[in-house]
Amino acid sequence: MSTPAVPGGPGLFTGFTKLCKGLAVVLVGGHILVQVFPAVVSYLALIPARTIPFAWNLITAGYVEQTVYGVIVSTVGLLFVGKLLEPIWGSREFLKFIFVVNFITSLCVFITAIALYYITQEESYLYLPVSGFYGILAGFLVGIKQIIPDQELPLLKLRTKWLPSLAVLVSIAVSCWTTGAATYLPTIIFGTYISWIYLRYWQRKPETKLKGDPSDDFAFSSFFPELLRPVIDPVASIFHRLLCGRSESPNDSEDYTAAGAPLPGSDPIEASRRRERGARALEERLAAERLAAARSGQESGRDATENV
């Protein structure tokens, strides 16, 4: 007798990309490694006191999950969000995003830990092993905010553009109650900010040969409620000039304007097209999953009829 198929199962758990599956194997393998050989954590996790000379932990720390809960959340998040973002960005850009955001996030966490040690003289900041994929997961939420900001989550009745802000707020709230969660808070905050910096200023657009996303809908103040934006915008513009060094001069070929006229793809029209592509990709994927689920249900019904 045939085993009845689970409704919706095949559609929900298909469509994962090869790259995401490979990275998922890395996450699971890293977790198994630290469980079998706990001493490996000292070499792969980010331990600020050991980062020099073990500088490779700035890269490896992001792919090492020390808990079962962590590896489950990271693997599921990678597979499901990856099958939305990777087809839109491309495999190369998707992998580049993960590498850059992971490395710079780890570097920022390292600098923060050193600074906190000199301020508080608490050696725990130097020897606490920090690792996990949370910075990248936070960055994925920023990518979703950029591509499909107005898509509403059915259960939460919340638009996806608020996911990064909500994740940071929840992380801050949880860290106030549990010490363990506090170790992941800097990673999540820096992962969110660095991923926004990357998508806002560094990500190349092959179709326009420009960098970043200058649209107002993706400005830093868009992470905050409308009431706070008049206060956030002036402060963000200062960091914009300090961190990114972008000149607003029309003679700058790397800027978004030339001779006072917007370059192709640098205005809100390009951002609107990007969101349309993201929404269309999401709709196509959901339709494919529903179709696969319907076919599975029909095949299951035929099998049941034949076995009666």
FENPEBEL-V84784 format. One record per pair of residues at least 12 apart in sequence whose ideal C-beta (glycine too) atoms are under 6 Angstrom apart, sorted by the first residue. I is the first residue (numbers start at 0). J is the second residue. Records with the same first field share a line. If there is no record, write none. Layout:
BEGIN
I: J / J
END
This chain:
BEGIN
0: 306
1: 302
3: 299
4: 295 / 299
6: 296
7: 292
9: 291 / 295
10: 288 / 291 / 292
14: 82
15: 78 / 82
16: 81 / 82 / 85
18: 90
19: 77 / 78 / 81
22: 77
23: 74 / 77 / 78
25: 62
26: 64 / 70 / 73 / 74
29: 62 / 63
30: 64 / 70
33: 65
40: 128
43: 59 / 63
44: 60 / 63 / 128 / 130
45: 60 / 105 / 129
46: 128
47: 109 / 112 / 113 / 125
48: 125 / 126
50: 109
57: 102 / 105 / 106
58: 102
60: 105 / 130
61: 101
63: 130
64: 131
69: 131
73: 132
76: 136
80: 139
84: 142
86: 280
87: 277 / 280
97: 135
99: 197
100: 135 / 138 / 193 / 194
101: 135
103: 193
104: 134 / 189 / 190 / 193
107: 189
108: 185 / 186
111: 185
112: 124
129: 182
133: 183 / 186 / 187
134: 186 / 190
137: 166 / 187 / 190 / 191
138: 190 / 194
140: 162 / 163 / 166
141: 163 / 194 / 195
143: 159
144: 160 / 163
145: 198 / 217
146: 277
147: 159 / 277 / 278 / 281
148: 160
163: 191
164: 222
167: 191
170: 184 / 187
198: 212
199: 211 / 212
200: 243
207: 263 / 264
209: 264
213: 255 / 265
214: 267 / 270
219: 235
220: 232 / 235
END
